[in-house]
């Protein structure tokens, strides 16, 4: 399992892009961020805390800070004491505003980090929320190879040594792009979108049996790789045994469930002489055709059905014509 997201790790990862400054006296770096949601405290800083979503990251914009400064010290302190009595992960202050001394004092007593950013509130939300959504997205590690073929993400799976890496290497040589080899980290985004990427340490390296590790961008150039890609088709490579049933028409679409998202799956039996690279390209182009509303298998089936119907009508006519 990935390490839990703490306030300290969040600051470490986002200090530069979000221009963060931690008021170190407030501490709170070990607090866990357990929710991808970010919100303004709203009425909570006005004293009404019955429906306060304390599990979220809290953002104080110019409106909230100005409101707090407009209050007399006793009222402000009472409202802030109620606010910081909740287990808030941390508090952000936007537009480089100066917090009141009692806000910092009460946050320090509660052990809740106060973090300031130079960004405007809307820009801060825009940058932070996608990062949090990716951080909290459901994920799974899969054994396989992921390639971008004609813009289609093909995930090659199969038993160890079946030839997944060699197939993707051949695709890269033909101008397609490697995303990840051996270990593919898959995350579910936007409900039903599966995004695959490689591990940070082994990204864009491939292990070819008999050769060893291959640095793809160094050999084929930086355009031969991608950082991440949506997975659209699973290609399962299987050893040919002559007994297994194989789809001959493409009418029966098989699906593969990954993180509760079903995507098309194509089984490709391997035997000597089969050009799996060209087959992979055809799988990608066929997927693009289906995506544009054209299903070659369905079209052929309809044409065959119409032809059989016409032939049946001719035979019925000849049988009924007894002149």
Order of alpha helices (4+ residues) and beta strands (2+ residues): alpha-beta-beta-beta-alpha-alpha-beta-alpha-beta-alpha-beta-beta-alpha-beta-beta-beta-beta-alpha-beta-beta-beta-beta-alpha-alpha
